[in-house]
Amino acid sequence: MTDKILKIADTFWNIRGEFRVFGLLNIGTQASLVKRSNGKFVLLDSYTLQGDVKQKVDALTRNGDDIEAIINLHPFHTMHVAKAHADYPDAKLYGTQRHVDKFPDLPWQKELTDSSEFANLFSDDFEFSVPQGVDFISHNENLHFSSVLAYHPQSKTLHVDDTLMLLKLPGLLGVLKKPQVSFHMTLSRTLEQRKGAVDDFKVWVAQIAEQWCDAEVLCAAHSQTLSVKNSSLSIAAMIMTALQREEKVLSNHRKKFG
């Protein structure tokens, strides 16, 4: 088992877990444990905690008694939902409509995680954002671009699944470059097929870059965690650079749909 828990701040821990494609290639997944200003904890995303990682989480949360909510942010990240609820059954369970439809017998809260009603419940500690101009729950279940992004201002940490990724690309002589923030490779296939979708997407990206311009840590599923605390390049700048790299995709979509 390669699971590990990373202390990002005194109030934020990122859990790096396993997710194997076809049982072979481990592309990884994540969850985050966050201590709220009221002293309670929430889990961002579900994961089956084991071994040292579960012991650490249980030690921080009085064996889970202080976990008040499990917040599922990605419609297509469902593998660990039932187990996380079984481990911490007293925690309120939040998810998207796809989570509710997939596990109708679980005790879901009425507020969906992509709704303003849900965001208001946790506004003392988090800022949430849903991508615009793209499908949130695609009809094609192989397209996993969108998730609810969660920003924790107290620790200056952004938790995001799939929508943004961190990639290490080879440089000269096989030396890896610094991690590069990129949008999920399914962007071209998940942009809404309508006039104005590209503009809505670009406005949304610019908005989160501006709103979360002080972000210092990016926790991304299927890749890694990036800290820019000692870097001259901000996460906001990396997000805008990632948008620029998608200009051909966006231009082609605009030509077709307007």
Order of alpha helices (4+ residues) and beta strands (2+ residues): beta-beta-beta-beta-beta-beta-alpha-beta-alpha-beta-alpha-alpha-beta-beta-beta-beta-beta-alpha-alpha-beta-beta-alpha-alpha
